[in-house]
């Protein structure tokens, strides 16, 4: 929060809803937390104006963060439960991040087994040929 005398700008994130969707990253049916984040201009700690409004969806399985289409996010905030499709989500996290095919846990590229469930996720490195 930045204060200039008796006014300031505060960043806020408010939860909107929890929905079940198929995650484009971990490829699992998962609960997503929908958020609206915005900056608020406050005068004597009273919100006067909200600006820079964005809607986000967080996959609770793999912790991937997505920007949500503003029209869809606003509809959910107002209580209109419209269908959320993959085309409404834009990835804000690493798109090339690997995930376990069984449990959806995020993986590093050099993992051979998932640390969460033990599933084999990669082939062992082949010996170098001379």
C-alpha positions, 0 to 999 in steps of 0.5 A: 500500500502506498500512502500520500498524506491521507490517501493511498493506493492498495492492492486487493484480491477478493475470492469469487467462487470455487469451480471444478474444471479440467486444468489445461496444464495438469490435464486433471479435473480440479477445483479452481479458485476464482479471484478478482484482483484490483487496485483501490484508491483510498481516502482516509482508509475508505475505498473511493475507486477501483481500477486495474481489475483482473480476474484470475483462476488458480488450479488447486491441484497443480497451482497453475495460475490463469487469467480469466476472461473479464466478461466471464469473471464479471458474470461469476462475480455477479452470481451468473454461473456461466460455463468456463471453457479452456478458451476463457483461460490464458496461462500466467505460469510456465506453459512448458512445465511438466506435470505427473500424468497420474496425480498432476503434481508439478515436476522438474524436467530431470525427474524420473519419478513423481515425488508425490505418487511415485509414478514413473514420469521419464525414461532414464538417460541413455548412455552417451555413444562414442 
